[in-house]
Each structure stands twice: as structure tokens, then as C-alpha cells.
Amino acid sequence: MNKNMDLKRKLVRFHKECLVCNSDEKLSIDHIKPSSLGGPSDVLNYVVLCSKCNTLKGSTEPREWIETLIGISKPNFLRLKEIIEFNEILLGSSYKTSDLICHVCNPNRILPGTDIKIPHYFREFLIVNK
């Protein structure tokens, strides 16, 4: 089995609900930064969305998409905002998933050489699946 496909399946099983609306039906993986806009196929660029939220997101830039969300709970909005900001930092750096796995268990849970915390959304998944 393709390692990337296996990670996608594990991510859906791990999170069990849509990041935006908390639905647990018709879940799929979506790129935070769309692949059509240069987003990598990497677990740190994936989020779990239901088919409805995935369709509404389409290939929109992450910051544009988050501004269009109506009715999202405050905790989900803050979590999504943290993920998007973290994703932007990663895309502008040379960090890879494999570089981060050794840092997710450290007490500070930050990217080396920065003050950026690894979001809980990714951190717990990486700990379980390292």
C-alpha cells in the first residue's frame, strides 16, 4: 500500500470527525494548501473534512477559506487558524514531517530554532503514528 494513502486513512481514523463542522459522516482528507496551488502531499498539509465542507473549500487559499466559514464554533475556528498558520510556516521552510517526528514528544513541542508550537491536531497524530 502507498505510504501516503496509509497515512491518510490513519488520519481519518484518528480524528474521526470534520475539523470544521464536527460531522462524522463521509469523511475525507483535504489539502490545507491545495495541491493545485502548490501544496505538498504531506500529512502536515492534510486535514479531515466531511464531503460537504471539502466541497465548499474547493481549491481556495487557506486564509481566504477560513474567512468564508459561517457558523463554525470558536474552538474549531481557533484550531483551524492555528493549523493554517503552522502550515504557512512549514511551506515557507525546509521542514519535513520526518524532521518533526523527533520533536513532537519534547516538553515544549516547538519547531527547533523557533517559538512556533506544533499544533495539537498534528502532534498527537504524529506521536501515535511515529
Secondary structure, DSSP 4 states (H G I P E B T S, - for coil): --HHHHHHHHHHHHH-S-TTT---SSEEEEESS-GGGT--SSGGGEEEEEHHHHHHHTT--HHHHHHH--S--HHHHHHHHHHHHHHHHHHTSS--HHHHHTTTTSTT-B-TTS-PBPPHHHHHHHHHT-
